[in-house]
Amino acid sequence: PTPANALAVVTLVVAQHYSDSPVLSALTGSRLFIILLSVSLSLLMVTRVKLLSLKFKDLKLKGNEGRYGVILVCAVIISTFGISVIPVIIPVYIIVSVIYFLF
C-alpha cells in the first residue's frame, strides 16, 4: 500500500501540473481536500481490504484476469480522457480489486 499511496499523491500533482483543468487546480488548492485525501489514504493503508498484486508470474490470461482488467480499464480511461485523469487510476485499482475478490 505504501507505493500506491505515494503514487496517488504524486499523480495528483503531476496531473494538475500538465492539465489546464480548473477542477484539479481547485482540488489541489483546497486544504479540506488535502486533509480528506490524507486521512482517506492513511485509513486505506491500515485496512484489511484485499487488493490485487500487480506482479505477474507469467503472461497467461488464466490467473491474471484481474491484473489485465486493471491495466485495460486504466488504458481506456487515459486514452479517452488524457493525462489529467491519472489520479483516477488508484480508485480504479481499488474498485477492480474489490470486485475481483468479491466475485
N, C-alpha and C positions, 0 to 999 in steps of 0.2 A: 503493500500500500504506500510506502514512502515515495518510491519513484513516480507512481501515479499521482500522488498528492503534489509533488513538485511539478510534474507535467501539467496538471490542472492550472496551477498558478502561472507558470511560465507561458503557456499557450494563451492565456487571457491577455497577458501583457503584450505578447508578440502580435496577436490578432488586432489588438487595439492600435498598436503602432502602425501596422500595414493597412488598416482599414479606415475608411472615412465615415464609419458608422457612428451616428450620434448616440445610438443606444449603448454601444461598447464604451464610448467616452464617458457617458453618464454613469455607467456601472462602475468603471474603474475609478471614477472621481467621487463615488459615493462612499462615505465612511460606513454607513449602515450595511451596504452590500459587502464590503470588505470584511466587516465583522461577521456577518452571517456566513459568508463563504469560508472564513477561517474556522468558525465553530462547526459548520457542516463537514468540512474536510477532516477536522480533528476527530469528530464523532465517527466518521466513516472508517478512520484508521483503527479504532478500537472495537468496532462491531464484529459480530461473528457471521456476517454475510459472506457466503462462499462466492468467490469470483473466479472467473476463468483465468488460467495461466496462459499467457501468450507464447509459451515455449513449445515449439514443435519437436516431437521426437522423430517424425517423418512427415512427408508432404502428402500422404494419402488423405482422402476425404474422410474415411471412416475413423472416428475418434477425434477428428479435428473440426467437426461441423461448427461448433461454437466459435472457434478461433477464426475460421474463414468467414463466418457470419459477421463478426465484429469488423473484420477488415473490409468486407464487401459493403456493409452499411456505411462505414466511415468514408470509404472511397466515393460512394454515390453522393453522400452529403457534401463532401468537399468539392467534388467535380460539379455539382449542381449550384451550390451557393458561394463557392470561393473560399479563400483563406480565412475570412472573417468568422467562419463557423467552427474553426478549430477547437475553441473551448467546449464545443458540444460533444467532442469525442469522449471525454471521461464519463459524462452522464449516459451516453450511448453504450459504452463499455459496461457500465454498471447494470443498465436495463437488460442488455443482451445476456449478461451473466446470470442475472436473476431468472430470466425467462428460461434459459438453458437448463439451469439446475431445478427449476420447478417442473419442467416437462421432460 
